[in-house]
Amino acid sequence: MVGNVFVAAACVAYFGAFTSLYRHELISSWIQRCKELEIPVSDDFSLINVLADPFEIRQWNADGLPRDSVSITYPRDNEPSQINHFLNYRISNNQPSPCNVPSSSSCNTSPFQIS
């Protein structure tokens, strides 16, 4: 639906460092505004369902990414050790990374690593 894509794009563009509660409020207000403008949007909007393939998400979970929605949607919010484990597993098995880390077994850093 057009509204789902709009809300997903707004999430990616505006969420930033907002709290989870405020993010939910933003989504609710965007969905309400879409309805007011008669833009088709799902009542049960899910950013994960719009931006990712369920099969790929299950594969990420099998590869070590935690199963909660924050880990899937905002991987930078995870513990660095969890993300490093996930990325190292994907890299060592020559699987594409969801964050475009080069497929090299010598790659020991990740874009999600917190200094």
PDB file as gemmi writes it, atoms N, CA and C in Angstrom:
CRYST1    1.000    1.000    1.000  90.00  90.00  90.00 P 1                      
ATOM      1  N   MET A   1       0.828  -1.188   0.000  1.00  0.00           N  
ATOM      2  CA  MET A   1       0.000   0.000   0.000  1.00  0.00           C  
ATOM      3  C   MET A   1       0.872   1.251   0.000  1.00  0.00           C  
ATOM      4  N   VAL A   2       0.392   2.246  -0.654  1.00  0.00           N  
ATOM      5  CA  VAL A   2       1.138   3.500  -0.766  1.00  0.00           C  
ATOM      6  C   VAL A   2       1.430   4.101   0.606  1.00  0.00           C  
ATOM      7  N   GLY A   3       0.434   4.100   1.479  1.00  0.00           N  
ATOM      8  CA  GLY A   3       0.619   4.667   2.812  1.00  0.00           C  
ATOM      9  C   GLY A   3       1.667   3.928   3.618  1.00  0.00           C  
ATOM     10  N   ASN A   4       1.730   2.604   3.474  1.00  0.00           N  
ATOM     11  CA  ASN A   4       2.745   1.820   4.190  1.00  0.00           C  
ATOM     12  C   ASN A   4       4.152   2.227   3.764  1.00  0.00           C  
ATOM     13  N   VAL A   5       4.341   2.422   2.462  1.00  0.00           N  
ATOM     14  CA  VAL A   5       5.650   2.827   1.956  1.00  0.00           C  
ATOM     15  C   VAL A   5       5.989   4.237   2.447  1.00  0.00           C  
ATOM     16  N   PHE A   6       4.997   5.128   2.452  1.00  0.00           N  
ATOM     17  CA  PHE A   6       5.216   6.486   2.955  1.00  0.00           C  
ATOM     18  C   PHE A   6       5.626   6.461   4.421  1.00  0.00           C  
ATOM     19  N   VAL A   7       4.890   5.719   5.247  1.00  0.00           N  
ATOM     20  CA  VAL A   7       5.199   5.659   6.679  1.00  0.00           C  
ATOM     21  C   VAL A   7       6.573   5.025   6.903  1.00  0.00           C  
ATOM     22  N   ALA A   8       6.895   3.980   6.143  1.00  0.00           N  
ATOM     23  CA  ALA A   8       8.216   3.347   6.273  1.00  0.00           C  
ATOM     24  C   ALA A   8       9.329   4.333   5.918  1.00  0.00           C  
ATOM     25  N   ALA A   9       9.141   5.089   4.841  1.00  0.00           N  
ATOM     26  CA  ALA A   9      10.148   6.084   4.449  1.00  0.00           C  
ATOM     27  C   ALA A   9      10.278   7.164   5.517  1.00  0.00           C  
ATOM     28  N   ALA A  10       9.160   7.568   6.100  1.00  0.00           N  
ATOM     29  CA  ALA A  10       9.198   8.567   7.166  1.00  0.00           C  
ATOM     30  C   ALA A  10       9.942   8.022   8.380  1.00  0.00           C  
ATOM     31  N   CYS A  11       9.733   6.759   8.695  1.00  0.00           N  
ATOM     32  CA  CYS A  11      10.449   6.132   9.822  1.00  0.00           C  
ATOM     33  C   CYS A  11      11.957   6.167   9.595  1.00  0.00           C  
ATOM     34  N   VAL A  12      12.364   5.752   8.409  1.00  0.00           N  
ATOM     35  CA  VAL A  12      13.797   5.721   8.097  1.00  0.00           C  
ATOM     36  C   VAL A  12      14.385   7.130   8.150  1.00  0.00           C  
ATOM     37  N   ALA A  13      13.644   8.110   7.667  1.00  0.00           N  
ATOM     38  CA  ALA A  13      14.150   9.480   7.596  1.00  0.00           C  
ATOM     39  C   ALA A  13      14.138  10.203   8.937  1.00  0.00           C  
ATOM     40  N   TYR A  14      13.145   9.941   9.782  1.00  0.00           N  
ATOM     41  CA  TYR A  14      12.953  10.784  10.955  1.00  0.00           C  
ATOM     42  C   TYR A  14      13.166  10.126  12.311  1.00  0.00           C  
ATOM     43  N   PHE A  15      13.215   8.811  12.416  1.00  0.00           N  
ATOM     44  CA  PHE A  15      13.287   8.175  13.723  1.00  0.00           C  
ATOM     45  C   PHE A  15      14.515   8.585  14.528  1.00  0.00           C  
ATOM     46  N   GLY A  16      15.678   8.538  13.902  1.00  0.00           N  
ATOM     47  CA  GLY A  16      16.902   8.946  14.583  1.00  0.00           C  
ATOM     48  C   GLY A  16      17.022   8.384  15.974  1.00  0.00           C  
ATOM     49  N   ALA A  17      17.281   9.257  16.931  1.00  0.00           N  
ATOM     50  CA  ALA A  17      17.530   8.840  18.311  1.00  0.00           C  
ATOM     51  C   ALA A  17      16.291   8.941  19.196  1.00  0.00           C  
ATOM     52  N   PHE A  18      15.099   9.008  18.595  1.00  0.00           N  
ATOM     53  CA  PHE A  18      13.884   9.104  19.385  1.00  0.00           C  
ATOM     54  C   PHE A  18      13.643   7.826  20.184  1.00  0.00           C  
ATOM     55  N   THR A  19      12.929   7.959  21.277  1.00  0.00           N  
ATOM     56  CA  THR A  19      12.601   6.799  22.107  1.00  0.00           C  
ATOM     57  C   THR A  19      11.585   5.917  21.397  1.00  0.00           C  
ATOM     58  N   SER A  20      11.486   4.692  21.857  1.00  0.00           N  
ATOM     59  CA  SER A  20      10.539   3.745  21.281  1.00  0.00           C  
ATOM     60  C   SER A  20       9.110   4.266  21.413  1.00  0.00           C  
ATOM     61  N   LEU A  21       8.776   4.829  22.565  1.00  0.00           N  
ATOM     62  CA  LEU A  21       7.428   5.359  22.774  1.00  0.00           C  
ATOM     63  C   LEU A  21       7.116   6.470  21.774  1.00  0.00           C  
ATOM     64  N   TYR A  22       8.062   7.390  21.597  1.00  0.00           N  
ATOM     65  CA  TYR A  22       7.831   8.487  20.656  1.00  0.00           C  
ATOM     66  C   TYR A  22       7.760   7.978  19.216  1.00  0.00           C  
ATOM     67  N   ARG A  23       8.546   6.952  18.887  1.00  0.00           N  
ATOM     68  CA  ARG A  23       8.485   6.366  17.548  1.00  0.00           C  
ATOM     69  C   ARG A  23       7.099   5.803  17.266  1.00  0.00           C  
ATOM     70  N   HIS A  24       6.522   5.124  18.251  1.00  0.00           N  
ATOM     71  CA  HIS A  24       5.166   4.585  18.090  1.00  0.00           C  
ATOM     72  C   HIS A  24       4.147   5.708  17.927  1.00  0.00           C  
ATOM     73  N   GLU A  25       4.334   6.797  18.663  1.00  0.00           N  
ATOM     74  CA  GLU A  25       3.436   7.945  18.525  1.00  0.00           C  
ATOM     75  C   GLU A  25       3.535   8.552  17.127  1.00  0.00           C  
ATOM     76  N   LEU A  26       4.762   8.644  16.613  1.00  0.00           N  
ATOM     77  CA  LEU A  26       4.945   9.163  15.252  1.00  0.00           C  
ATOM     78  C   LEU A  26       4.235   8.285  14.234  1.00  0.00           C  
ATOM     79  N   ILE A  27       4.421   6.986  14.340  1.00  0.00           N  
ATOM     80  CA  ILE A  27       3.779   6.067  13.397  1.00  0.00           C  
ATOM     81  C   ILE A  27       2.263   6.225  13.464  1.00  0.00           C  
ATOM     82  N   SER A  28       1.731   6.286  14.668  1.00  0.00           N  
ATOM     83  CA  SER A  28       0.275   6.443  14.828  1.00  0.00           C  
ATOM     84  C   SER A  28      -0.219   7.733  14.181  1.00  0.00           C  
ATOM     85  N   SER A  29       0.521   8.815  14.392  1.00  0.00           N  
ATOM     86  CA  SER A  29       0.090  10.096  13.810  1.00  0.00           C  
ATOM     87  C   SER A  29       0.199  10.075  12.284  1.00  0.00           C  
ATOM     88  N   TRP A  30       1.239   9.442  11.749  1.00  0.00           N  
ATOM     89  CA  TRP A  30       1.383   9.349  10.292  1.00  0.00           C  
ATOM     90  C   TRP A  30       0.284   8.495   9.681  1.00  0.00           C  
ATOM     91  N   ILE A  31      -0.054   7.385  10.348  1.00  0.00           N  
ATOM     92  CA  ILE A  31      -1.131   6.526   9.850  1.00  0.00           C  
ATOM     93  C   ILE A  31      -2.455   7.292   9.880  1.00  0.00           C  
ATOM     94  N   GLN A  32      -2.709   8.007  10.975  1.00  0.00           N  
ATOM     95  CA  GLN A  32      -3.935   8.794  11.077  1.00  0.00           C  
ATOM     96  C   GLN A  32      -4.008   9.847   9.963  1.00  0.00           C  
ATOM     97  N   ARG A  33      -2.893  10.509   9.717  1.00  0.00           N  
ATOM     98  CA  ARG A  33      -2.875  11.541   8.674  1.00  0.00           C  
ATOM     99  C   ARG A  33      -3.107  10.936   7.288  1.00  0.00           C  
ATOM    100  N   CYS A  34      -2.530   9.763   7.037  1.00  0.00           N  
ATOM    101  CA  CYS A  34      -2.781   9.078   5.762  1.00  0.00           C  
ATOM    102  C   CYS A  34      -4.266   8.799   5.600  1.00  0.00           C  
ATOM    103  N   LYS A  35      -4.909   8.332   6.665  1.00  0.00           N  
ATOM    104  CA  LYS A  35      -6.345   8.044   6.592  1.00  0.00           C  
ATOM    105  C   LYS A  35      -7.146   9.316   6.335  1.00  0.00           C  
ATOM    106  N   GLU A  36      -6.758  10.403   6.995  1.00  0.00           N  
ATOM    107  CA  GLU A  36      -7.448  11.678   6.778  1.00  0.00           C  
ATOM    108  C   GLU A  36      -7.349  12.114   5.321  1.00  0.00           C  
ATOM    109  N   LEU A  37      -6.205  11.834   4.699  1.00  0.00           N  
ATOM    110  CA  LEU A  37      -5.984  12.204   3.302  1.00  0.00           C  
ATOM    111  C   LEU A  37      -6.438  11.114   2.331  1.00  0.00           C  
ATOM    112  N   GLU A  38      -7.050  10.063   2.881  1.00  0.00           N  
ATOM    113  CA  GLU A  38      -7.540   8.925   2.103  1.00  0.00           C  
ATOM    114  C   GLU A  38      -6.440   8.217   1.318  1.00  0.00           C  
ATOM    115  N   ILE A  39      -5.273   8.143   1.938  1.00  0.00           N  
ATOM    116  CA  ILE A  39      -4.151   7.379   1.383  1.00  0.00           C  
ATOM    117  C   ILE A  39      -4.227   5.976   1.987  1.00  0.00           C  
ATOM    118  N   PRO A  40      -4.297   4.936   1.175  1.00  0.00           N  
ATOM    119  CA  PRO A  40      -4.410   3.570   1.721  1.00  0.00           C  
ATOM    120  C   PRO A  40      -3.217   3.216   2.614  1.00  0.00           C  
ATOM    121  N   VAL A  41      -3.503   2.782   3.827  1.00  0.00           N  
ATOM    122  CA  VAL A  41      -2.471   2.395   4.792  1.00  0.00           C  
ATOM    123  C   VAL A  41      -3.029   1.301   5.690  1.00  0.00           C  
ATOM    124  N   SER A  42      -2.170   0.381   6.110  1.00  0.00           N  
ATOM    125  CA  SER A  42      -2.598  -0.719   6.975  1.00  0.00           C  
ATOM    126  C   SER A  42      -2.777  -0.238   8.412  1.00  0.00           C  
ATOM    127  N   ASP A  43      -3.823  -0.752   9.048  1.00  0.00           N  
ATOM    128  CA  ASP A  43      -4.020  -0.454  10.471  1.00  0.00           C  
ATOM    129  C   ASP A  43      -2.942  -1.117  11.317  1.00  0.00           C  
ATOM    130  N   ASP A  44      -2.451  -2.260  10.851  1.00  0.00           N  
ATOM    131  CA  ASP A  44      -1.428  -3.009  11.596  1.00  0.00           C  
ATOM    132  C   ASP A  44      -0.041  -2.812  10.969  1.00  0.00           C  
ATOM    133  N   PHE A  45       0.295  -1.576  10.633  1.00  0.00           N  
ATOM    134  CA  PHE A  45       1.568  -1.251   9.994  1.00  0.00           C  
ATOM    135  C   PHE A  45       2.728  -1.832  10.790  1.00  0.00           C  
ATOM    136  N   SER A  46       3.685  -2.397  10.087  1.00  0.00           N  
ATOM    137  CA  SER A  46       4.915  -2.913  10.693  1.00  0.00           C  
ATOM    138  C   SER A  46       6.082  -2.545   9.786  1.00  0.00           C  
ATOM    139  N   LEU A  47       7.005  -1.776  10.318  1.00  0.00           N  
ATOM    140  CA  LEU A  47       8.171  -1.366   9.542  1.00  0.00           C  
ATOM    141  C   LEU A  47       8.939  -2.578   9.023  1.00  0.00           C  
ATOM    142  N   ILE A  48       9.055  -3.577   9.854  1.00  0.00           N  
ATOM    143  CA  ILE A  48       9.772  -4.795   9.460  1.00  0.00           C  
ATOM    144  C   ILE A  48       9.104  -5.446   8.247  1.00  0.00           C  
ATOM    145  N   ASN A  49       7.778  -5.533   8.267  1.00  0.00           N  
ATOM    146  CA  ASN A  49       7.062  -6.183   7.158  1.00  0.00           C  
ATOM    147  C   ASN A  49       7.149  -5.398   5.863  1.00  0.00           C  
ATOM    148  N   VAL A  50       7.316  -4.083   5.952  1.00  0.00           N  
ATOM    149  CA  VAL A  50       7.417  -3.267   4.742  1.00  0.00           C  
ATOM    150  C   VAL A  50       8.830  -3.321   4.165  1.00  0.00           C  
ATOM    151  N   LEU A  51       9.833  -3.284   5.027  1.00  0.00           N  
ATOM    152  CA  LEU A  51      11.210  -3.147   4.550  1.00  0.00           C  
ATOM    153  C   LEU A  51      11.989  -4.442   4.398  1.00  0.00           C  
ATOM    154  N   ALA A  52      11.479  -5.544   4.932  1.00  0.00           N  
ATOM    155  CA  ALA A  52      12.267  -6.779   4.883  1.00  0.00           C  
ATOM    156  C   ALA A  52      11.393  -7.968   4.498  1.00  0.00           C  
ATOM    157  N   ASP A  53      12.034  -8.946   3.945  1.00  0.00           N  
ATOM    158  CA  ASP A  53      11.401 -10.193   3.558  1.00  0.00           C  
ATOM    159  C   ASP A  53      11.398 -11.133   4.770  1.00  0.00           C  
ATOM    160  N   PRO A  54      10.255 -11.722   5.149  1.00  0.00           N  
ATOM    161  CA  PRO A  54      10.210 -12.605   6.320  1.00  0.00           C  
ATOM    162  C   PRO A  54      11.218 -13.757   6.268  1.00  0.00           C  
ATOM    163  N   PHE A  55      11.443 -14.315   5.085  1.00  0.00           N  
ATOM    164  CA  PHE A  55      12.424 -15.398   4.962  1.00  0.00           C  
ATOM    165  C   PHE A  55      13.819 -14.896   5.321  1.00  0.00           C  
ATOM    166  N   GLU A  56      14.185 -13.714   4.834  1.00  0.00           N  
ATOM    167  CA  GLU A  56      15.505 -13.150   5.122  1.00  0.00           C  
ATOM    168  C   GLU A  56      15.652 -12.855   6.611  1.00  0.00           C  
ATOM    169  N   ILE A  57      14.605 -12.354   7.241  1.00  0.00           N  
ATOM    170  CA  ILE A  57      14.663 -12.090   8.677  1.00  0.00           C  
ATOM    171  C   ILE A  57      14.888 -13.388   9.454  1.00  0.00           C  
ATOM    172  N   ARG A  58      14.200 -14.453   9.077  1.00  0.00           N  
ATOM    173  CA  ARG A  58      14.412 -15.749   9.747  1.00  0.00           C  
ATOM    174  C   ARG A  58      15.850 -16.216   9.562  1.00  0.00           C  
ATOM    175  N   GLN A  59      16.406 -15.973   8.380  1.00  0.00           N  
ATOM    176  CA  GLN A  59      17.802 -16.359   8.154  1.00  0.00           C  
ATOM    177  C   GLN A  59      18.727 -15.544   9.041  1.00  0.00           C  
ATOM    178  N   TRP A  60      18.467 -14.241   9.176  1.00  0.00           N  
ATOM    179  CA  TRP A  60      19.286 -13.393  10.060  1.00  0.00           C  
ATOM    180  C   TRP A  60      19.222 -13.920  11.488  1.00  0.00           C  
ATOM    181  N   ASN A  61      18.028 -14.309  11.946  1.00  0.00           N  
ATOM    182  CA  ASN A  61      17.881 -14.852  13.294  1.00  0.00           C  
ATOM    183  C   ASN A  61      18.670 -16.142  13.442  1.00  0.00           C  
ATOM    184  N   ALA A  62      18.605 -17.004  12.442  1.00  0.00           N  
ATOM    185  CA  ALA A  62      19.361 -18.252  12.484  1.00  0.00           C  
ATOM    186  C   ALA A  62      20.865 -17.989  12.512  1.00  0.00           C  
ATOM    187  N   ASP A  63      21.281 -16.870  11.922  1.00  0.00           N  
ATOM    188  CA  ASP A  63      22.699 -16.512  11.876  1.00  0.00           C  
ATOM    189  C   ASP A  63      23.158 -15.757  13.120  1.00  0.00           C  
ATOM    190  N   GLY A  64      22.260 -15.520  14.060  1.00  0.00           N  
ATOM    191  CA  GLY A  64      22.674 -14.930  15.323  1.00  0.00           C  
ATOM    192  C   GLY A  64      22.119 -13.563  15.661  1.00  0.00           C  
ATOM    193  N   LEU A  65      21.366 -12.924  14.757  1.00  0.00           N  
ATOM    194  CA  LEU A  65      20.769 -11.634  15.091  1.00  0.00           C  
ATOM    195  C   LEU A  65      19.594 -11.891  16.031  1.00  0.00           C  
ATOM    196  N   PRO A  66      19.517 -11.193  17.168  1.00  0.00           N  
ATOM    197  CA  PRO A  66      18.402 -11.422  18.092  1.00  0.00           C  
ATOM    198  C   PRO A  66      17.055 -11.250  17.401  1.00  0.00           C  
ATOM    199  N   ARG A  67      16.040 -11.926  17.918  1.00  0.00           N  
ATOM    200  CA  ARG A  67      14.734 -12.000  17.276  1.00  0.00           C  
ATOM    201  C   ARG A  67      13.815 -10.814  17.564  1.00  0.00           C  
ATOM    202  N   ASP A  68      14.153  -9.945  18.498  1.00  0.00           N  
ATOM    203  CA  ASP A  68      13.248  -8.853  18.825  1.00  0.00           C  
ATOM    204  C   ASP A  68      13.190  -7.828  17.697  1.00  0.00           C  
ATOM    205  N   SER A  69      12.108  -7.060  17.656  1.00  0.00           N  
ATOM    206  CA  SER A  69      11.898  -6.128  16.553  1.00  0.00           C  
ATOM    207  C   SER A  69      12.922  -5.005  16.521  1.00  0.00           C  
ATOM    208  N   VAL A  70      13.421  -4.595  17.677  1.00  0.00           N  
ATOM    209  CA  VAL A  70      14.437  -3.531  17.700  1.00  0.00           C  
ATOM    210  C   VAL A  70      15.719  -4.022  17.035  1.00  0.00           C  
ATOM    211  N   SER A  71      16.117  -5.245  17.313  1.00  0.00           N  
ATOM    212  CA  SER A  71      17.345  -5.796  16.725  1.00  0.00           C  
ATOM    213  C   SER A  71      17.247  -5.886  15.218  1.00  0.00           C  
ATOM    214  N   ILE A  72      16.076  -6.238  14.725  1.00  0.00           N  
ATOM    215  CA  ILE A  72      15.890  -6.402  13.287  1.00  0.00           C  
ATOM    216  C   ILE A  72      15.783  -5.045  12.596  1.00  0.00           C  
ATOM    217  N   THR A  73      15.038  -4.133  13.208  1.00  0.00           N  
ATOM    218  CA  THR A  73      14.789  -2.840  12.573  1.00  0.00           C  
ATOM    219  C   THR A  73      15.920  -1.845  12.786  1.00  0.00           C  
ATOM    220  N   TYR A  74      16.521  -1.857  13.959  1.00  0.00           N  
ATOM    221  CA  TYR A  74      17.571  -0.897  14.313  1.00  0.00           C  
ATOM    222  C   TYR A  74      18.792  -1.637  14.815  1.00  0.00           C  
ATOM    223  N   PRO A  75      19.523  -2.337  13.944  1.00  0.00           N  
ATOM    224  CA  PRO A  75      20.630  -3.167  14.419  1.00  0.00           C  
ATOM    225  C   PRO A  75      21.707  -2.389  15.160  1.00  0.00           C  
ATOM    226  N   ARG A  76      21.820  -1.101  14.928  1.00  0.00           N  
ATOM    227  CA  ARG A  76      22.838  -0.326  15.637  1.00  0.00           C  
ATOM    228  C   ARG A  76      22.541  -0.212  17.124  1.00  0.00           C  
ATOM    229  N   ASP A  77      21.300  -0.489  17.538  1.00  0.00           N  
ATOM    230  CA  ASP A  77      20.930  -0.412  18.941  1.00  0.00           C  
ATOM    231  C   ASP A  77      21.281  -1.682  19.708  1.00  0.00           C  
ATOM    232  N   ASN A  78      21.809  -2.701  19.043  1.00  0.00           N  
ATOM    233  CA  ASN A  78      22.191  -3.949  19.693  1.00  0.00           C  
ATOM    234  C   ASN A  78      23.528  -3.814  20.396  1.00  0.00           C  
ATOM    235  N   GLU A  79      23.797  -4.789  21.242  1.00  0.00           N  
ATOM    236  CA  GLU A  79      25.113  -4.881  21.854  1.00  0.00           C  
ATOM    237  C   GLU A  79      26.130  -5.131  20.735  1.00  0.00           C  
ATOM    238  N   PRO A  80      27.258  -4.438  20.767  1.00  0.00           N  
ATOM    239  CA  PRO A  80      28.266  -4.639  19.713  1.00  0.00           C  
ATOM    240  C   PRO A  80      28.678  -6.097  19.554  1.00  0.00           C  
ATOM    241  N   SER A  81      28.758  -6.837  20.662  1.00  0.00           N  
ATOM    242  CA  SER A  81      29.179  -8.235  20.551  1.00  0.00           C  
ATOM    243  C   SER A  81      28.161  -9.067  19.782  1.00  0.00           C  
ATOM    244  N   GLN A  82      26.852  -8.762  19.935  1.00  0.00           N  
ATOM    245  CA  GLN A  82      25.826  -9.493  19.189  1.00  0.00           C  
ATOM    246  C   GLN A  82      25.946  -9.217  17.699  1.00  0.00           C  
ATOM    247  N   ILE A  83      26.113  -7.964  17.347  1.00  0.00           N  
ATOM    248  CA  ILE A  83      26.211  -7.599  15.936  1.00  0.00           C  
ATOM    249  C   ILE A  83      27.496  -8.160  15.339  1.00  0.00           C  
ATOM    250  N   ASN A  84      28.616  -8.054  16.064  1.00  0.00           N  
ATOM    251  CA  ASN A  84      29.875  -8.592  15.547  1.00  0.00           C  
ATOM    252  C   ASN A  84      29.767 -10.096  15.316  1.00  0.00           C  
ATOM    253  N   HIS A  85      29.141 -10.820  16.244  1.00  0.00           N  
ATOM    254  CA  HIS A  85      28.955 -12.261  16.068  1.00  0.00           C  
ATOM    255  C   HIS A  85      28.138 -12.537  14.808  1.00  0.00           C  
ATOM    256  N   PHE A  86      27.028 -11.814  14.651  1.00  0.00           N  
ATOM    257  CA  PHE A  86      26.156 -11.994  13.492  1.00  0.00           C  
ATOM    258  C   PHE A  86      26.904 -11.704  12.193  1.00  0.00           C  
ATOM    259  N   LEU A  87      27.589 -10.563  12.131  1.00  0.00           N  
ATOM    260  CA  LEU A  87      28.285 -10.185  10.906  1.00  0.00           C  
ATOM    261  C   LEU A  87      29.451 -11.120  10.610  1.00  0.00           C  
ATOM    262  N   ASN A  88      30.206 -11.498  11.630  1.00  0.00           N  
ATOM    263  CA  ASN A  88      31.327 -12.422  11.416  1.00  0.00           C  
ATOM    264  C   ASN A  88      30.834 -13.765  10.908  1.00  0.00           C  
ATOM    265  N   TYR A  89      29.705 -14.240  11.423  1.00  0.00           N  
ATOM    266  CA  TYR A  89      29.131 -15.492  10.942  1.00  0.00           C  
ATOM    267  C   TYR A  89      28.765 -15.371   9.464  1.00  0.00           C  
ATOM    268  N   ARG A  90      28.086 -14.277   9.115  1.00  0.00           N  
ATOM    269  CA  ARG A  90      27.663 -14.080   7.721  1.00  0.00           C  
ATOM    270  C   ARG A  90      28.884 -13.968   6.805  1.00  0.00           C  
ATOM    271  N   ILE A  91      29.880 -13.229   7.230  1.00  0.00           N  
ATOM    272  CA  ILE A  91      31.080 -13.030   6.413  1.00  0.00           C  
ATOM    273  C   ILE A  91      31.844 -14.339   6.247  1.00  0.00           C  
ATOM    274  N   SER A  92      32.032 -15.076   7.344  1.00  0.00           N  
ATOM    275  CA  SER A  92      32.812 -16.316   7.263  1.00  0.00           C  
ATOM    276  C   SER A  92      32.118 -17.376   6.421  1.00  0.00           C  
ATOM    277  N   ASN A  93      30.812 -17.265   6.262  1.00  0.00           N  
ATOM    278  CA  ASN A  93      30.065 -18.210   5.432  1.00  0.00           C  
ATOM    279  C   ASN A  93      29.731 -17.634   4.069  1.00  0.00           C  
ATOM    280  N   ASN A  94      30.398 -16.525   3.713  1.00  0.00           N  
ATOM    281  CA  ASN A  94      30.213 -15.868   2.417  1.00  0.00           C  
ATOM    282  C   ASN A  94      28.746 -15.581   2.104  1.00  0.00           C  
ATOM    283  N   GLN A  95      28.008 -15.154   3.122  1.00  0.00           N  
ATOM    284  CA  GLN A  95      26.618 -14.778   2.927  1.00  0.00           C  
ATOM    285  C   GLN A  95      26.539 -13.257   2.867  1.00  0.00           C  
ATOM    286  N   PRO A  96      25.642 -12.732   2.044  1.00  0.00           N  
ATOM    287  CA  PRO A  96      25.524 -11.273   1.975  1.00  0.00           C  
ATOM    288  C   PRO A  96      25.062 -10.710   3.313  1.00  0.00           C  
ATOM    289  N   SER A  97      25.613  -9.580   3.648  1.00  0.00           N  
ATOM    290  CA  SER A  97      25.261  -8.928   4.901  1.00  0.00           C  
ATOM    291  C   SER A  97      24.155  -7.916   4.667  1.00  0.00           C  
ATOM    292  N   PRO A  98      23.224  -7.794   5.594  1.00  0.00           N  
ATOM    293  CA  PRO A  98      22.161  -6.803   5.426  1.00  0.00           C  
ATOM    294  C   PRO A  98      22.658  -5.373   5.520  1.00  0.00           C  
ATOM    295  N   CYS A  99      23.898  -5.191   5.952  1.00  0.00           N  
ATOM    296  CA  CYS A  99      24.426  -3.828   6.086  1.00  0.00           C  
ATOM    297  C   CYS A  99      25.556  -3.571   5.106  1.00  0.00           C  
ATOM    298  N   ASN A 100      25.703  -4.436   4.089  1.00  0.00           N  
ATOM    299  CA  ASN A 100      26.686  -4.259   3.018  1.00  0.00           C  
ATOM    300  C   ASN A 100      28.133  -4.263   3.494  1.00  0.00           C  
ATOM    301  N   VAL A 101      28.445  -5.090   4.477  1.00  0.00           N  
ATOM    302  CA  VAL A 101      29.828  -5.269   4.896  1.00  0.00           C  
ATOM    303  C   VAL A 101      30.507  -6.113   3.830  1.00  0.00           C  
ATOM    304  N   PRO A 102      31.733  -5.771   3.411  1.00  0.00           N  
ATOM    305  CA  PRO A 102      32.407  -6.562   2.387  1.00  0.00           C  
ATOM    306  C   PRO A 102      32.516  -8.027   2.786  1.00  0.00           C  
ATOM    307  N   SER A 103      32.338  -8.922   1.827  1.00  0.00           N  
ATOM    308  CA  SER A 103      32.416 -10.353   2.099  1.00  0.00           C  
ATOM    309  C   SER A 103      33.871 -10.806   2.109  1.00  0.00           C  
ATOM    310  N   SER A 104      34.543 -10.542   3.189  1.00  0.00           N  
ATOM    311  CA  SER A 104      35.940 -10.919   3.340  1.00  0.00           C  
ATOM    312  C   SER A 104      36.141 -11.508   4.718  1.00  0.00           C  
ATOM    313  N   SER A 105      36.745 -12.686   4.785  1.00  0.00           N  
ATOM    314  CA  SER A 105      36.945 -13.313   6.089  1.00  0.00           C  
ATOM    315  C   SER A 105      37.933 -12.540   6.941  1.00  0.00           C  
ATOM    316  N   SER A 106      38.696 -11.619   6.342  1.00  0.00           N  
ATOM    317  CA  SER A 106      39.649 -10.825   7.127  1.00  0.00           C  
ATOM    318  C   SER A 106      39.009  -9.566   7.703  1.00  0.00           C  
ATOM    319  N   CYS A 107      37.739  -9.345   7.431  1.00  0.00           N  
ATOM    320  CA  CYS A 107      37.041  -8.152   7.921  1.00  0.00           C  
ATOM    321  C   CYS A 107      36.662  -8.362   9.385  1.00  0.00           C  
ATOM    322  N   ASN A 108      37.307  -7.626  10.281  1.00  0.00           N  
ATOM    323  CA  ASN A 108      37.038  -7.766  11.708  1.00  0.00           C  
ATOM    324  C   ASN A 108      36.258  -6.601  12.272  1.00  0.00           C  
ATOM    325  N   THR A 109      35.855  -5.661  11.455  1.00  0.00           N  
ATOM    326  CA  THR A 109      35.087  -4.518  11.947  1.00  0.00           C  
ATOM    327  C   THR A 109      33.719  -4.525  11.300  1.00  0.00           C  
ATOM    328  N   SER A 110      32.818  -3.766  11.885  1.00  0.00           N  
ATOM    329  CA  SER A 110      31.482  -3.646  11.306  1.00  0.00           C  
ATOM    330  C   SER A 110      31.027  -2.214  11.395  1.00  0.00           C  
ATOM    331  N   PRO A 111      30.110  -1.804  10.527  1.00  0.00           N  
ATOM    332  CA  PRO A 111      29.599  -0.455  10.610  1.00  0.00           C  
ATOM    333  C   PRO A 111      28.765  -0.235  11.867  1.00  0.00           C  
ATOM    334  N   PHE A 112      28.410  -1.327  12.576  1.00  0.00           N  
ATOM    335  CA  PHE A 112      27.606  -1.224  13.771  1.00  0.00           C  
ATOM    336  C   PHE A 112      28.449  -1.191  15.034  1.00  0.00           C  
ATOM    337  N   GLN A 113      29.750  -1.366  14.896  1.00  0.00           N  
ATOM    338  CA  GLN A 113      30.612  -1.423  16.068  1.00  0.00           C  
ATOM    339  C   GLN A 113      30.651  -0.062  16.750  1.00  0.00           C  
ATOM    340  N   ILE A 114      30.444  -0.069  18.049  1.00  0.00           N  
ATOM    341  CA  ILE A 114      30.456   1.161  18.828  1.00  0.00           C  
ATOM    342  C   ILE A 114      31.819   1.333  19.453  1.00  0.00           C  
ATOM    343  N   SER A 115      32.430   2.479  19.228  1.00  0.00           N  
ATOM    344  CA  SER A 115      33.762   2.735  19.773  1.00  0.00           C  
ATOM    345  C   SER A 115      33.673   3.253  21.187  1.00  0.00           C  
TER     346      SER A 115                                                      
END                                                                             
